[in-house]
Amino acid sequence: MAIVEPIIRPPSEAESFLLQVTVGCSANDCTFCGAYFNKPFAIKDFEEIASDIERGAALYPQTRRAFLLDGDALVVNNTRLLLVLEKLNKAFPMLSRISSYANGYNIVRRTDEELKELYDHKLQLIYIGLESGNQDILDHCRKRSRAEEMIEAVRKSGRAKIKSSVIVLLGLGGKRYSAWHIKDTITALNRMQPRYLSFLSLMVIPGTPLYEEVRNGDFEELNPVELLKEAHDIILGLQLDKTVFRCNHASNYFPLAGRFPQDKERLLDSLRLALSGELKLRPEFLRGL
């Protein structure tokens, strides 16, 4: 299949059929992101996408899930995207779910009817990188989707029965804006009420604008203890009714998993024990102390 490397996908999509609809990301300006270096944004021709689907169906006829690559497949309008979804559903008879990364502005620009069309064609899960609920932090990072836009995107997609998996980036405010990062991220998540929520820890990638900020002394990274404290304080303020939570990405120093609201106190207790040194932590964490 004609996939342009490298490939970025959520860990939970490890068993999914990966279909590249776009190359790169239309919002490839975020100062912290190095996912799409040297990948100019482009929408693939339907003929190439269809060919990849046919090859995939021949190799993996039992496929039950598909994930649309790269970072911004939903930038494609419904007229074109529905052709792709129809082809997927026809090629994989056992297909139960299609998912994709999504930028907030590509959700809110769609009508309720267009979102229902996507759901009816089995696009039933989107991954949204909120990163932070604080608009000043997002502006500084050149995040194209605004906080209010992403909140509305999750709520609007939910009304169409499309579930959202929201990603928060611990440490994105640095030491200077950590308190605002915590406060406004809590507010955003409580308004979103996402079905899935994951925490990642900021990793400063060489070659990104944020890396230069760190080198120049304009951005002070949080140490591992401060990252855990951010996770604790955000969770403390969350009032979520039905959310699956994960904090077990490779970037995280301390793995956590649970459900809100029933596991909130257990998650907080685990973080308190970790911060007090009573729980075993990853070696990377110990090296950071």
N, C-alpha and C positions, 0 to 999 in steps of 0.2 A: 504494500500500500504506500501511496506517495505522501508520507508524513514528513513535514519539515521539522527537524529537530532544533533544539531540545524540547521535550514534552513536559509540561507542568500539569498535574492533576491532583485532586484531593486524595488523601490516603484512603478514604472510604470508597473510592472508585477503582480500587486495585483490580477488581474482577470484571470491570465493565469493558465493553467494546468501545475503543477510543476512536472517534470520528472527527477529523480536522475539518471544520467548516470555515474558520478564519485562521490566518497566520498572524501571530502576535496579538497585540491588544490596541484598540483604538484610543485608549487612554494611557498610553505608555509614557507618562510624564512623572509618575510618582517618584519622589527623590530617594525613597528607601528600596525601590524594587529593581532587581536585576534579572527578573525572570525572562525578559524578552530582548536582551541585548542582541543587536545585529539581526533582528527579525522585523523588518518593515511591515507595517500592518497591511493586510490584503484579505479580501473575501474570495474564497476559492470558487471556481466555476462549478455549476451544478453537475456538469458531465463528469468532472474529476471526482466530486463527492460521491456521485452515484456509482462510479466504478469502484471506489473504495468500499462502499457498502456491499456491492455484489461480491467482491473478493472476500470481505469479512464474513459474509453469510456462508460462503462455500467452506471457509476454514472453521467457523465457530457457529454452526447452525442452532446450537442449544442456548445461544446468548439470551439472557434475561434482562440485562441492563446495558444502557449505552450512555456515554458521556461525550458532549460536544466540546471539542477543542477549537481555538486556543483559549485566550483569556476573555474573549468577547463575542461569542457566537450569536448572542442575542442582539447585536448591532444590526444583524440581517433582518429586514422587514418580514412581516408575516407572509406576504405573497411568495417570497422565495424560500423562507424557512419551512413553511408547511410542506413544500415539495420534498424537502429533505426528510422531515418527520414521516411523511407518508411512505417514502421509499424505505425508511428504516422499519416501519411497522410491517410493511409487506415482505421485506427480506427476512425478518426475524419473527416468525409466528409466535414464539414464546416470550417476546419482549414485554416486560411489565412496567419499565420505567426508563425515561430519558431525563438526563440532568445536564446542567451547564453552569459555568460561571456567569455572573451577570453584573453589569454596572447599573447603578440606581436609575440613571437617566434613560436607559433602554427599557426599563420596566414602566416608569411613570408616563412615558410618551405613548404607551400602548393603551388602547381602550379596554374596558372590562370585557368586551366581546372578543377582542383579539387575544387577551390572556386566557379566556375560556377555550378558545380554539387551540391554543398551545396545550392546555391541560387535556383536552379531549383527544389530542394526538400523542398523549402520554409524556409530555414534558411536564413533570410533576415535582421537580426539585431544582432550586437554584442556589448557588453559593455566592454570597455577597460579602465583600471585604469592607465592613464598616471601618475597621482599623481603630478609629476613635470617634466618640460622639461630640468632640469639641471642634467647632468649625475653624477656629484659629489654627489649631494643629493641622487640620486637613488642608487648609489654605497654604500653610507653610510647606507642607509636603507635596503640594501641587496635585492633590487628589481631585479629580475632575467632578466626581459625584459629591454633592453636598450632603451634610448630615440629614437635613430635613428630607431631602430627596430619597435617601436610602431608607429612612424610616417609613416614608410613604410607599416606597417600592415593596417593602416586606408586607406592609398592611394590605396593599392593593393586590399583590399576588396571592396573599392568603385568602382574600375574598373570592378568588378564582380557584381556590383549593390547591394552589401551587405552594408547596412547603419551601421554607427558606432555611438555609444553613448560614449563619452569620459568623464572621471571623473578626476577632478583636486582636489587636497587636499590642501586647504589653510592652511598655517602655517607649512608645512612639513619641510621647511628650518630653522625653528626657527628664533630667532631674528638675529643670526649671518649671515645667508645666505638668508634672505628674499629678498634682492635686486636681487640676482642671480636667485632665485626661480621665481620671477616676470618676469624678462627679458627673461629667456630661456623658460618659459612656454608660453609666448606670441609667441615667435618664433616657437615653436613646434605646437601650435594650428593653427597659420596662415598657416603653411605648411600642416597640416592635413586637414583643412577645414571639420570638422566633421559635420554630419547631426544633431547630438544632442550633447549638452555640459552641464555638471552639475558641480557645485562647492560644495564640502563638506568641513567642517572645521575639522581640526585635533582634535581628542579626544584621549587623552593618556590613554590607557587601562592597568589596573593593570595586572602584569604578563608578559607583553611584554618587550623585550629588551629596547624599547624606554622609557618605564616607569622607568626602572632602570637608564637610562641616565638622566632623569629629576631629580630623587631622588639624584643622585650623583653630580648634578650641571653641567653636561656636555651638556645639552640641555635646552635652555631657551624658554619656550612657548610664543607665541604671545598672548597678551591680546585681548579682543573683539574688541577694536578700531583698533588695528593693523591688525586683521583679515579682518575687513571691508575695511581697507586701501589697503590691498593686493588685495581684490576683485575689488576695484575701479581701481587700477593701471593696473591690468591684462586686465580688460574690456577696459580701455582707449587705450591699444595698439593693441586690436584685430581688424583685417581686415577680417571679415568672410562674405562670400557671401550668404550663405543660411543655417543658423544654428538656431535650437530651443534651447533656453537657460533656465536652471532652477537652482535656488539656494534656494530651499525650503525644503531641507532635515532637519531632526530633529536636526542635529548638527549645523545648521546655525543660527546665531543670528538675521539675518534680511532677510526675504523672498523676493526673486526676481524672476521674470519670464518675458520672452520676446523673441523676434526674432532678429537675426542679418541679415542685417545691420540696419533695420528700427527702432529698439527700442534701439539702443546703447546709444543715448544721453539721453533718458528717464531713462535708467538704471543708467547711471552715475549721473544724477540729483538726483535720489532717494538716491543713496549712499552718495552724498554730503550732502543732507538734513539730512540723518541719522547720518552722522559724525558730523554735526553741532548741533545735538540734536533737530532738528525741526520736525522729524517724530517719531511716536510712535514705540518703539522697543519691542522685546520680553522681558519678565521679566528676563530671564536668562542673557540677555545682560546687563540689568541694574544692576544686582547683580555682574556682572564682572567688573563694572566700579570702 
